[in-house]
Amino acid sequence: MALPISIQTQTPQGSKTITEFSHGPISFGRGTDNTVVINSVAVSRTHGELLEAGSQWVYRDNKSSNGSWLNGKLVEPGNLALIRLNDNLTIADSSLLIGESNISPNGKLPDGNASLLVFLRDQFKFEFSFSSMKKPFTLGGPEASLLLDGAPPNKVQFTVTRMTTGSLILNTKDLNTGLYIDGKEVRKTAQLDDRSLLEIGAYKMVASLS
C-alpha cells in the first residue's frame, strides 16, 4: 500500500490548511462531499482525486472545467499522473503541496525501484515491480504479465525491460492495436521516462522510476 502523505492546501485568498492521509481515495473539489473541500468558484464540484496504486499515489483530473497542473504541466482530463513528495499540484486557482506525513513509517514514498502501475478503465489492477519480478513486463504470449481481451494469447505484443542503467525500454513485437506513450503513437522501440503514461486498448500504465 502507498505510504501516508500530507497535503498543504492554499487558496487564492491565502488560506492554508495541512491535512494528513493514510489511505485513499482523496477527492478534491468545491462540493462539500469531497475529502478536501476547496472553497473557490474556479474549482469544479468534483475536480480530481488522489488514488492509491500499489506502493504509489496517482492523481486523476475528473474532466474539470479549469484544469489541473502537476509541477506546472497540465494533467490531461481523465488522465493519470504519478505523485511524488514535494510535488506541487494546482487545482484551478488553488495550490496543493504534497509532503511527508508524521504518520508515515519512514517519512518518504518508496524509492529505488522501477514499476508499472496498471489500470483497466481507470481502475487500478496491479503494480508490476521489476526488482521483485526480475523479468520484463510482457503483453501477450505464453509468459504474459497481462493479456488484452480479444488479442491472440500466443503472440507477444510488446515487452518493457529494465536496463542495467535503470531505464525502461519498450520493444514492440506483434502489435495489432494502437499503442501510445504520453499521447504519441509508438510502433517501435521507445524509452519510458519517469511518470510516462502508456495507453493500449482499455489499459493505462504509469511508469515509476524512482
C-alpha positions as CSV (number, residue, x, y, z in Angstrom):
1,M,0.0,0.0,0.0
2,A,1.0,3.6,-0.5
3,L,2.6,5.4,2.4
4,P,0.8,8.2,4.2
5,I,1.2,11.8,2.9
6,S,0.4,15.3,4.0
7,I,-1.3,17.8,1.7
8,Q,-1.0,21.6,2.2
9,T,-3.8,23.5,0.5
10,Q,-3.5,27.2,-0.3
11,T,-6.4,29.2,-1.8
12,P,-6.0,32.4,-3.8
13,Q,-7.1,34.3,-0.6
14,G,-4.1,33.0,1.2
15,S,-5.8,30.5,3.5
16,K,-3.7,27.4,4.3
17,T,-4.6,24.1,5.7
18,I,-2.4,20.9,6.2
19,T,-4.1,17.5,6.4
20,E,-2.6,14.1,6.7
21,F,-3.9,11.0,4.9
22,S,-3.1,7.3,5.5
23,H,-5.1,6.0,2.6
24,G,-7.1,7.0,-0.5
25,P,-9.0,7.9,-2.4
26,I,-8.7,11.6,-1.6
27,S,-11.1,13.7,-3.6
28,F,-10.8,17.5,-4.2
29,G,-13.5,19.9,-5.2
30,R,-15.9,22.6,-4.4
31,G,-18.6,20.1,-3.3
32,T,-19.0,19.5,0.4
33,D,-18.9,15.7,-0.1
34,N,-15.2,15.8,-1.1
35,T,-12.4,14.7,1.2
36,V,-10.7,18.1,0.7
37,V,-13.2,20.9,0.1
38,I,-11.7,23.9,-1.8
39,N,-13.9,27.0,-1.5
40,S,-13.2,28.6,-4.9
41,V,-15.7,29.2,-7.7
42,A,-12.9,28.2,-10.2
43,V,-12.7,24.7,-8.8
44,S,-15.1,22.1,-10.1
45,R,-17.6,20.4,-7.8
46,T,-15.7,17.1,-8.2
47,H,-12.4,18.4,-9.6
48,G,-9.9,15.5,-9.2
49,E,-8.7,12.8,-6.8
50,L,-5.6,11.1,-5.5
51,L,-5.7,7.3,-5.8
52,E,-3.6,4.6,-4.2
53,A,-1.8,2.5,-6.8
54,G,0.2,-0.2,-5.2
55,S,3.1,1.5,-3.4
56,Q,2.4,4.8,-5.2
57,W,-0.1,7.6,-5.4
58,V,-1.5,8.9,-8.7
59,Y,-3.7,12.0,-9.4
60,R,-6.6,11.9,-11.8
61,D,-8.3,15.0,-13.2
62,N,-12.1,14.3,-13.3
63,K,-12.6,16.3,-16.6
64,S,-12.7,19.6,-14.6
65,S,-13.7,22.9,-16.1
66,N,-10.5,24.8,-15.2
67,G,-7.9,22.1,-15.2
68,S,-5.2,20.6,-13.0
69,W,-1.4,21.0,-13.3
70,L,1.4,18.9,-11.7
71,N,4.6,20.9,-11.3
72,G,3.4,23.3,-14.0
73,K,2.5,20.6,-16.5
74,L,-1.2,20.1,-17.5
75,V,-2.8,16.9,-16.4
76,E,-5.0,16.0,-19.4
77,P,-8.6,15.5,-18.4
78,G,-9.3,11.9,-17.3
79,N,-5.5,11.0,-17.4
80,L,-3.4,9.7,-14.5
81,A,-0.3,11.4,-13.1
82,L,2.2,9.9,-10.7
83,I,2.7,11.8,-7.5
84,R,5.9,12.3,-5.5
85,L,6.9,14.1,-2.4
86,N,7.3,17.9,-2.8
87,D,5.1,17.9,-5.9
88,N,3.0,21.0,-6.5
89,L,-0.5,20.2,-7.7
90,T,-2.5,23.2,-8.9
91,I,-6.3,22.7,-9.0
92,A,-7.7,25.6,-11.0
93,D,-6.6,28.6,-8.9
94,S,-5.6,26.7,-5.7
95,S,-2.2,25.2,-4.9
96,L,-1.5,21.9,-3.1
97,L,1.9,20.8,-1.8
98,I,2.4,17.0,-1.3
99,G,4.6,16.4,1.7
100,E,5.8,13.9,4.2
101,S,3.5,12.7,6.9
102,N,4.2,12.3,10.6
103,I,2.2,9.1,10.5
104,S,4.4,7.6,7.7
105,P,6.6,4.7,9.0
106,N,9.7,6.1,7.3
107,G,8.7,9.6,6.2
108,K,9.0,9.1,2.5
109,L,7.4,7.5,-0.5
110,P,9.1,4.3,-1.8
111,D,12.2,4.7,-4.0
112,G,15.0,2.6,-5.5
113,N,12.5,0.7,-7.6
114,A,11.1,0.7,-11.1
115,S,7.5,-0.4,-11.7
116,L,4.5,-0.1,-14.0
117,L,1.1,0.8,-12.4
118,V,-1.6,-0.9,-14.4
119,F,-5.1,0.4,-14.7
120,L,-8.1,-1.0,-16.6
121,R,-10.8,1.6,-17.4
122,D,-9.3,3.8,-14.7
123,Q,-9.5,1.1,-12.1
124,F,-6.1,0.1,-10.5
125,K,-5.4,-3.6,-11.2
126,F,-1.8,-4.2,-10.1
127,E,1.8,-2.9,-9.8
128,F,4.5,-4.7,-11.7
129,S,7.8,-4.3,-9.8
130,F,10.8,-5.0,-12.0
131,S,13.1,-5.6,-9.0
132,S,10.8,-8.2,-7.4
133,M,9.7,-9.9,-10.6
134,K,13.2,-9.9,-12.1
135,K,11.9,-10.2,-15.6
136,P,10.5,-8.0,-18.3
137,F,6.8,-6.9,-18.4
138,T,5.2,-8.8,-21.3
139,L,1.9,-8.0,-23.0
140,G,0.6,-11.2,-24.6
141,G,2.4,-14.5,-25.2
142,P,2.8,-17.7,-23.1
143,E,4.6,-15.8,-20.2
144,A,2.4,-12.8,-20.3
145,S,2.2,-10.3,-17.4
146,L,-1.0,-9.1,-19.0
147,L,-3.4,-10.2,-21.8
148,L,-5.6,-8.0,-23.8
149,D,-9.2,-9.0,-24.3
150,G,-9.6,-10.4,-27.9
151,A,-5.8,-10.5,-28.6
152,P,-4.2,-13.7,-29.7
153,P,-2.9,-15.2,-26.4
154,N,0.2,-16.8,-28.0
155,K,1.6,-13.6,-29.5
156,V,3.7,-11.1,-27.6
157,Q,2.7,-7.6,-28.5
158,F,5.3,-5.7,-26.5
159,T,7.8,-6.0,-23.7
160,V,9.2,-3.5,-21.2
161,T,12.6,-4.2,-19.9
162,R,14.6,-2.6,-17.1
163,M,18.1,-2.0,-18.3
164,T,21.2,-2.0,-16.1
165,T,21.2,1.8,-16.3
166,G,17.8,1.8,-14.6
167,S,15.9,3.0,-17.6
168,L,12.8,1.2,-19.0
169,I,12.9,0.3,-22.7
170,L,9.7,-0.8,-24.6
171,N,10.1,-3.1,-27.6
172,T,7.1,-3.7,-29.8
173,K,6.6,-7.2,-31.2
174,D,3.5,-8.4,-33.0
175,L,1.5,-5.3,-32.2
176,N,-2.1,-5.4,-33.5
177,T,-3.7,-2.3,-31.8
178,G,-2.8,1.3,-31.1
179,L,-0.1,1.9,-28.5
180,Y,0.6,5.4,-27.1
181,I,3.2,6.9,-24.8
182,D,2.2,10.3,-23.5
183,G,-0.3,10.7,-26.3
184,K,2.1,9.8,-29.1
185,E,1.7,6.6,-31.1
186,V,4.5,4.2,-30.8
187,R,5.4,1.4,-33.3
188,K,9.0,0.6,-32.5
189,T,11.5,0.7,-29.6
190,A,10.9,3.6,-27.1
191,Q,12.2,4.7,-23.7
192,L,9.7,5.2,-20.9
193,D,10.5,8.2,-18.7
194,D,9.5,8.6,-15.1
195,R,5.8,9.3,-15.0
196,S,5.3,8.3,-18.6
197,L,1.7,7.3,-19.4
198,L,1.3,4.2,-21.7
199,E,-2.1,3.5,-23.2
200,I,-3.3,0.5,-25.1
201,G,-6.9,-0.6,-25.6
202,A,-8.7,-0.1,-22.3
203,Y,-5.5,-0.2,-20.3
204,K,-3.4,2.7,-18.9
205,M,0.1,2.1,-17.4
206,V,2.1,4.7,-15.5
207,A,5.9,4.3,-15.3
208,S,7.6,4.9,-12.0
209,L,11.4,5.2,-12.0
210,S,12.4,6.3,-8.5
